[in-house]
Amino acid sequence: MTPDLVQIGNARPRLPEWARRPRTHFESLNKLKTELRTLNLHTVCESARCPNIHECFHRGAATFMILGNLCTRGCGFCSVPKGNPRKQDMRLDPAEPANVARMAAAMKLKYVVITSVNRDDLEDGGSAHFAETVHLVRAAVPEARVEVLTPDFDGNLSAVARVLDAGPDVFNHNMETVPRLYRKVRPQADYRQSLEVLRFAREHRPEVLTKSGFMAGLGETAEEVHQLLRDLREQDTDVATIGQYLQPTRRNLPVAGYVTPEQFDAYRDFGLSLGFRMVFSGPLVRSSYMADVVSEQAQQA
């Protein structure tokens, strides 16, 4: 056992204290959930079982998840429901973009994060729907900053350009893990393809802040994390987020080990030495967690 990783055996482990988040603010949580359901909206906070949901909903923050709540991919780490368009009705809700904008205005958001499921069944990957959502949010809350967290659109760079041309302030696309673990963690994705999405985003809209996140605790080594950070900097990515993988359900991949707070700090310091504007690294960090603060600090760097 290395000093930077708490290894686990076959038994389901107890969370270390540093990976725990108290569950509070139930009134805020339930109120916002009710309002979201009224407009038939989803958040990745709920669908991905984020440990920070109580805190974020209490702050009035939420990451809207569009293109429905069914994903056409089966990533091993993710608890978002899986869908098969040949067996299920996965038609897009034409009112969804306007409802996201309406909800953002009602919440008086100053920073809006929009993400989506993967929709490999759609010719454009849902990018037109994504772009419309950004446009309508811009119109509804013109003073707000907008961050998009997109899928890879199956490598369709025209789809990536469509979302970028809608005018987000921050473009985020997550790498999720190191290349050696892709077959297990992201079997329908491609490491180099995701790097290409980030490279294209930087070149197509150089004024937009670019961002990517990944998980630790899936079985990666420290050197593999370092190489992933180097690969992101080669695409001139501005911001990296690194957090502890927590198994959301028994159907998902088990945790291989718990990374200590000290090691997360070491990853942050290494990333900053490579030239990232901001590296947000810690056990409970998620790619959209405190996104407004991360963006502001990166802009000032």
N, C-alpha and C positions, 0 to 999 in steps of 0.2 A: 504494500500500500504506500503510495506517495503522499507526502504531507499536504498536497494541494487537492486531494480527492478523497472523499469518504466512500470507499467501495461498499457494495451491498451484495448479499448472496441471493439465493433463490426466494427467500421469504419476502413478503411485501414489507418494505422498511417504514419506520416512522420518519417523518420529516425532521431534519435538523431544525433547530430553533431559527436559524437565519433564513430558512426557506418558508417560514410560516407567516401568514397574514391574518390578523384578527378579523372576524366577521362582525361588522357593526353597521350602523346606518341603514337598518332594514326598511325604515319608512321611506327614505330617499330611493332605495333600490326598488321597492315595490311600486312606488308612484311612477317612476320613469318607465318601468316595464309595462305598466298599464297604458301609459301614453303611447309607447311604441307599438303595442299590439293594436291599439285603436286605429293606427294608420297602416297596419300590416307591415311594420318595419322590423328588421332584425339587426342585432349588433353582434360583432365577433366576440365581444366581451362575454355574452351569454353562450353563444354556440360553441366557442372554443374553451369555455369554462375557465376564464382568466381569473387568477387568484386576486387580482387587484380590483375586481368589479365593484365591491362595496365602496372602496375609497373613491373610485372614478365617478360612479353614479352620484355619490354624495357631492362631489365637486361640480356636478353638472356636465361631466365629460362622458362621451361615448363614441365608439368607433362604429359608424354605420356600415353594415354589410349588405351590399346590393346584389342584384342578379338572382334573388331568391335565397333560400336557405338550404339548397341541395347542391352538393358539389359533385362534379363528374370524375374527380380523382379520389384515390384511396390512400392518402399519405398516412404512414404508420403512427405519426405523432398527433394527428388532428382528430378532434371529436365532432367537427362539423358533420351533419348528416350527409351520407352519400346518396346520390341519385342516379337513376338510369333512365335517360329520356325515351328509351324504347318501351319502358314499362310504366313510367310515371309522367304525370302532367307537369312539365317543367317550363311552361310558357312564362315569359317575362311579364311582370305586372307593369303595364304602361303608366300607371299612376305613381310608381315607386320613386322616380327622380323628383317629381313635384312634392311628394310626401316627405322625402328626406329634407328638401329645402324648407318645407313648412315646419318640420320638427326642429331644424337648426335655428330657425327664426324664433320659434316659441321658446327654445331653451336659451335664447340670446347668446349663442355661442360666439366667441371671439376666435376660436380655432376649431376647424371641422376636419375630421379624419374620415375618409371614405375608402373602404376596402370591398372585396367581393370574393365570392366563391370562384372556382375554376368552372368555366362553361365551354369545354372543348367541343360540345355538340353544336355550338353556334359558329357560323362562318367567320364572324369577326371577333369571336371570343367574348362578345358582350361589350366591346369597346365603345360602340356608339351609345349604348345605354349608360355606360360609365361617363362618357364625355357630356351627355345631356345632364346627368346628375350634377357634375361640376358646374356647368353653365347656370343651372337653376339655383344652386346654392350661392353662387357668386351674385346672382340677381337679388336673392332674398336677404342675404347678409353681406352686403358689399364691403363692409369694414373687416370681415373675418379673413383669416388666412386659411388656406385649404391645403391639406396633405392627402395624397392618394397613395394607397398601398395596393399595388396591382399584382395580378398573376402574371405569368410569362406570356400569355396569349399564344401559347404553343409556338413561340418564336416568330410570330407575325409582327414585324417591326412597324408595319403600317398601322396596326391596331395600337401599338405603343405610342406612335406619333399622334394618333387621334386623341388619346387621353392627354398627352402633353400639350397639344394645341388648344385644349379647353382652358388652359391657364392655371394649373395648380402652382402653389408656391413651393411645395416639396413633393418629390417623386420618390416613392419607397418601393423597393422590390426585394423580398427576403431571399437569402441564400439558404437559410434554415439549418444547414449542417455542412460538414466537410465532404469532399467528393467521394472518399472511400465508403461513406455510409449512405450514399444516395439510393442505391438499389434497395436498401432496407427502409430508409426513412422517406424518400421521395421517389418511388419507383417509376412514376410517369413523368418525371421532370429530368432535366439535364443541366448539370453544373455549368458547363461552358455556355449553354444557351441563356441561363440566368445572368451570367456575367456580361453576355452580349447585350441583353436588355438594358443593363446599367450603363454600359459603354455608349449605347445608342442614345439613351436619355441625356447623358452629359453632352454629347455632340449635337443632338437635335435642338435642345433648349439649354444652352450653357448657363443661363441666368437662374435656372431652377435648382434648388438644393437637392442633391441626390443622397439616398439613404438606403441602408440594407441591414438586416438583422439575422442572427442565427442563435441556435440553442447550444448549451453545453450540458454534459451529463449523459450523452447518448453513446459514449464509448470512444470519443475522439481523444487524440493526444494533444498536449500543449503545442507541439511543433506543427500539427495539422491546423490548429487554430491560428497560429502565427502565419502559416502559408495562406490560409483563407483571408486573413486581414491584408496580407501583401497583394493577393489577387484583387481584392476590392479596391485597394489604392491604385493598382495599375489601371483601373477603369476611372480613376479620378473621383471615386465616391467620397462624399463629404462627411457622412455620419455613419457610424456603426453602432448597433445595439446588440448586447450579448446578455442572455439570461439563462437561468437554470431550467432544463426540461423537467416538467412535472407530468407524470402519467395522468391524463384526464379521466380515462375510464379503463376498466380491466381489458377492454378490447384493443387498447392501444399498446404501443411498445413500452416495455418496462424501462425504468430508470436504470442506467448502467452505473451511475455513481453521482454523488453530490459534490459539486465544486465549491470550495471554500470561498468566503468573501475575500480573503487575501489573494487567491488566485484570480478572481474576477478583477481585482485591483491591478494585478500584474498584466492581465490582458488589456485593460484600459491603458496602462502606461505604455505597453508595447505598441498599441494602435496609435496613440498620440505621437510616439516617436517616428511613425511612418508618415505622419502629416495629415491625419484626419483632423477635421475641424472640431469634432466632438466624438467621444466614445462613451456611451452610456452602458456601463457594465456592472451587473450585480445579480444576485440570486432571483430577485423578483422583477427584474427588468423584462419588459415585453416591447415589441417593436413600436407599438402605439402608446405605451405608457408615458405619461408626462410629455407627450409629443410637443405641446406648445412651448414648454420650458426648454426642451432639447433643441427645438428649432431656433428659438431666440438666442440661446447660447452659441449655437453654431454660426448664426449670422454675425454675431459680435466677435467671433474668433478671428 
